[in-house]
Amino acid sequence: MAEALNLSIETVRTHIRRVYHKLGISSREELFAMIASYRIG
C-alpha cells in the first residue's frame, strides 16, 4: 500500500493506528470482527 500511494511504511502504520484508535480497537482481528456483521452473503 505504501508503495502504491508513494508513502513511507511508517506513514501508513501511523494512519492505521489512528483509524484503530478512532474505532476503539487495537488489532486487525478486532477490525474484521467489527465489520463481519456488515457482510452480505
C-alpha positions, 0 to 999 in steps of 0.5 A: 500500500505504501508503495502504491500511494508513494508513502513511507511504511511508517506513514501508513502504520501511523494512519492505521493506528489512528483509524484503530484508535478512532474505532476503539480497537487495537488489532486487525482481528478486532477490525474484521470482527467489527465489520463481519456483521456488515457482510452480505452473503 
